[in-house]
Amino acid sequence: MMAFKLPFYAINSIATSARQHCARRVFCLISVLALATGCSVIDKPTRATTYDFGPGELSTQALASPPVPALSPLAIADIATSGGALENQAVLYRLGYVDAQQLRPYSQARWTMPPAQLVRQRMRDRLSQQRVVLNAREGVALNRSQNTNLPMLRLELEEFSQLFSAPDASVGLLRLHATLVEITPAGERLVAQRSLSVQRPATSADAAGGVRALTAATDAAIDELDAWLRQMPAR
């Protein structure tokens, strides 16, 4: 019986087709493995946690209590800063045991607005519980319309950071320079100046602990400023 032989070109065609089919299967397998590996290795970027000073006092007792005698109105200018580090929304810290001169930002924590704006907002909310609080433009307009000498508070935020004295020990540190002026028809007149440096301990050595400490330091500084303003003679 004679053996049936395929022509050479047919054998070559079958071999080529088999190789192509095998290559396609290998390519598909590699693609699936690469896709699965990529999904497990590449992490999605995490969004930074944002912080503010909280909702403030939520007690309703003040609504039921008799009104407190109002203090004289006060204008508060926008708070200036002493450098670019405080003009953004970074939560800053210093490693005092390594290099206290270097400000470092937390990579995954941010304020909802620049610190100077947060401090001014907190100050206005708290001081307005006892007196009328205006911004600088409102104060100037009131002075012109009523021909009164209105006090204005000008502030410069010099430090607002979490200071570490050791890897597990830190405080929230706030420094303010306050200038009280009087708006007169002839211009501003200097009344008094003072500097404040307030710190409060952090309950944890991270951004959340620093935020809580800086909130407490801000409230303490506002209390000091309030007491200082009350000592000023009425005009």
C-alpha positions as CSV (number, residue, x, y, z in Angstrom):
1,M,0.0,0.0,0.0
2,M,1.5,3.3,-1.0
3,A,1.8,6.0,1.7
4,F,0.1,9.3,1.0
5,K,2.5,12.3,1.1
6,L,1.5,15.9,1.3
7,P,3.2,18.3,-0.9
8,F,6.0,20.4,0.8
9,Y,4.1,23.6,0.5
10,A,1.0,22.2,2.2
11,I,3.2,20.9,5.1
12,N,4.8,24.3,5.4
13,S,1.4,26.1,5.4
14,I,0.0,23.8,8.2
15,A,3.1,24.4,10.3
16,T,2.9,28.2,9.8
17,S,-0.8,28.2,10.8
18,A,-0.1,26.2,13.9
19,R,2.7,28.5,15.0
20,Q,0.5,31.6,14.4
21,H,-2.4,30.0,16.4
22,C,0.0,29.2,19.3
23,A,1.5,32.7,19.2
24,R,-2.0,34.2,19.5
25,R,-2.8,32.1,22.5
26,V,0.5,33.0,24.2
27,F,-0.1,36.7,23.5
28,C,-3.6,36.6,24.9
29,L,-2.4,34.8,28.0
30,I,0.4,37.3,28.6
31,S,-2.1,40.2,28.1
32,V,-4.5,38.7,30.7
33,L,-1.6,38.1,33.2
34,A,-0.3,41.7,32.7
35,L,-3.7,43.2,33.2
36,A,-4.3,41.2,36.4
37,T,-0.8,42.0,37.7
38,G,-1.2,45.7,36.9
39,C,-4.5,46.0,38.8
40,S,-3.0,44.5,41.9
41,V,0.2,46.5,41.8
42,I,-0.9,50.0,40.7
43,D,-2.6,51.8,43.7
44,K,-5.2,54.5,43.1
45,P,-4.0,57.9,44.3
46,T,-5.3,58.8,47.8
47,R,-7.0,62.1,48.4
48,A,-5.6,64.3,51.2
49,T,-7.7,64.6,54.4
50,T,-9.0,68.1,54.8
51,Y,-9.3,69.8,58.2
52,D,-10.8,72.9,59.8
53,F,-11.5,74.1,63.3
54,G,-14.8,72.2,63.6
55,P,-18.4,73.5,63.8
56,G,-17.8,75.7,66.8
57,E,-20.1,76.0,69.8
58,L,-23.4,74.2,69.3
59,S,-25.0,75.0,72.7
60,T,-28.4,76.6,72.5
61,Q,-28.2,77.9,76.1
62,A,-27.2,81.4,74.9
63,L,-30.5,81.7,73.1
64,A,-32.5,81.2,76.3
65,S,-30.2,83.4,78.5
66,P,-30.7,87.1,79.0
67,P,-28.6,89.2,76.6
68,V,-25.1,90.1,77.8
69,P,-24.3,93.9,77.7
70,A,-22.7,94.5,74.4
71,L,-19.1,95.7,74.2
72,S,-18.2,98.4,71.7
73,P,-18.0,97.4,68.0
74,L,-14.7,96.2,66.7
75,A,-13.4,95.9,63.2
76,I,-11.0,93.1,62.3
77,A,-8.8,93.4,59.2
78,D,-7.6,90.4,57.1
79,I,-4.8,88.6,58.9
80,A,-1.5,89.1,57.3
81,T,1.2,86.3,57.2
82,S,4.9,86.6,57.6
83,G,5.8,84.3,54.6
84,G,4.7,82.1,51.8
85,A,4.6,79.0,53.9
86,L,1.4,80.1,55.6
87,E,-0.3,81.3,52.4
88,N,-1.4,77.9,51.2
89,Q,-3.5,75.1,52.8
90,A,-0.7,72.8,54.0
91,V,-0.7,71.4,57.5
92,L,2.8,72.2,58.7
93,Y,5.2,70.7,61.3
94,R,8.7,71.1,62.6
95,L,11.1,68.4,63.9
96,G,12.6,70.4,66.7
97,Y,15.0,67.6,67.6
98,V,16.4,67.4,64.1
99,D,16.1,70.9,62.5
100,A,13.7,73.3,64.0
101,Q,14.3,75.9,61.2
102,Q,12.7,73.6,58.6
103,L,8.9,73.7,58.0
104,R,7.6,70.5,56.6
105,P,4.1,69.9,55.1
106,Y,2.1,66.7,55.7
107,S,1.6,65.0,52.4
108,Q,-1.9,63.7,53.0
109,A,-3.4,66.5,55.2
110,R,-4.6,70.0,54.2
111,W,-6.6,72.8,55.7
112,T,-9.9,73.7,54.0
113,M,-8.5,77.3,53.6
114,P,-5.2,79.1,54.4
115,P,-4.6,79.2,58.2
116,A,-4.9,83.0,58.4
117,Q,-8.4,82.8,57.1
118,L,-9.3,80.0,59.5
119,V,-8.0,82.0,62.4
120,R,-9.9,85.1,61.4
121,Q,-13.1,83.2,60.9
122,R,-12.8,81.5,64.3
123,M,-12.0,84.9,65.9
124,R,-14.9,86.6,64.4
125,D,-17.3,83.9,65.4
126,R,-16.2,83.9,69.0
127,L,-15.8,87.6,69.5
128,S,-19.2,88.4,67.9
129,Q,-20.9,86.6,70.8
130,Q,-20.1,89.7,72.9
131,R,-19.9,92.5,70.4
132,V,-20.5,93.6,66.9
133,V,-17.6,92.5,64.7
134,L,-17.0,94.1,61.3
135,N,-14.4,93.7,58.6
136,A,-12.1,96.6,57.8
137,R,-14.2,98.0,54.9
138,E,-17.4,97.9,57.0
139,G,-15.5,99.7,59.9
140,V,-14.3,102.5,57.6
141,A,-17.8,102.9,56.2
142,L,-19.4,103.0,59.7
143,N,-16.8,105.6,60.8
144,R,-17.6,107.8,57.9
145,S,-21.4,107.5,58.2
146,Q,-21.6,108.0,62.0
147,N,-18.4,110.1,62.5
148,T,-17.2,107.8,65.3
149,N,-13.7,106.5,66.3
150,L,-14.0,102.8,65.8
151,P,-11.3,100.4,67.1
152,M,-9.7,98.1,64.5
153,L,-7.6,95.0,65.2
154,R,-4.8,94.2,62.8
155,L,-3.1,90.8,63.1
156,E,-0.1,89.1,61.6
157,L,0.2,85.3,61.9
158,E,3.9,84.5,62.4
159,E,3.7,80.8,63.3
160,F,1.1,78.1,62.9
161,S,2.7,74.6,63.0
162,Q,3.0,71.4,65.0
163,L,6.3,71.4,66.8
164,F,7.9,68.0,67.7
165,S,10.3,68.0,70.6
166,A,10.6,64.2,70.2
167,P,9.2,61.7,67.7
168,D,6.2,61.0,70.0
169,A,5.8,64.5,71.7
170,S,4.6,67.6,70.0
171,V,2.5,70.8,70.5
172,G,0.4,73.0,68.3
173,L,2.2,76.4,68.2
174,L,0.7,79.7,67.2
175,R,2.3,83.1,67.3
176,L,0.4,86.3,66.6
177,H,1.4,90.0,66.5
178,A,-1.6,92.2,67.3
179,T,-2.0,95.9,66.7
180,L,-5.0,97.9,67.9
181,V,-5.7,101.1,66.0
182,E,-8.4,103.6,66.1
183,I,-10.1,104.7,62.9
184,T,-10.5,108.5,63.0
185,P,-11.6,111.0,60.3
186,A,-7.9,111.9,60.0
187,G,-6.8,108.3,59.6
188,E,-5.6,105.5,61.9
189,R,-4.2,106.2,65.3
190,L,-2.1,103.6,67.2
191,V,-3.6,102.5,70.5
192,A,-1.7,99.4,71.6
193,Q,0.4,96.4,70.4
194,R,1.2,93.0,71.8
195,S,2.6,89.6,70.7
196,L,1.2,86.3,71.7
197,S,2.8,82.9,71.7
198,V,0.4,80.0,72.6
199,Q,1.0,76.3,72.5
200,R,-1.2,73.3,73.3
201,P,-0.1,69.6,73.5
202,A,-1.0,67.3,70.7
203,T,-2.7,64.0,71.7
204,S,-1.1,62.1,68.8
205,A,2.1,62.4,66.8
206,D,0.3,62.9,63.4
207,A,-1.6,65.4,61.4
208,A,-4.9,64.8,63.2
209,G,-3.2,65.4,66.6
210,G,-1.5,68.6,65.3
211,V,-4.8,69.9,64.0
212,R,-6.5,69.4,67.3
213,A,-3.6,71.1,69.1
214,L,-3.6,74.1,66.8
215,T,-7.4,74.4,67.2
216,A,-7.0,74.5,71.0
217,A,-4.1,77.0,70.7
218,T,-6.2,79.3,68.4
219,D,-9.0,79.3,70.9
220,A,-6.6,80.1,73.7
221,A,-5.1,83.0,71.7
222,I,-8.5,84.4,71.0
223,D,-9.3,84.3,74.7
224,E,-6.1,86.2,75.4
225,L,-6.9,88.8,72.8
226,D,-10.4,89.2,74.1
227,A,-9.2,89.8,77.6
228,W,-6.6,92.3,76.3
229,L,-9.2,94.2,74.3
230,R,-11.5,94.4,77.3
231,Q,-8.7,96.2,79.2
232,M,-8.5,98.9,76.6
233,P,-10.2,102.2,77.8
234,A,-13.6,102.9,76.2
235,R,-13.5,105.7,73.6
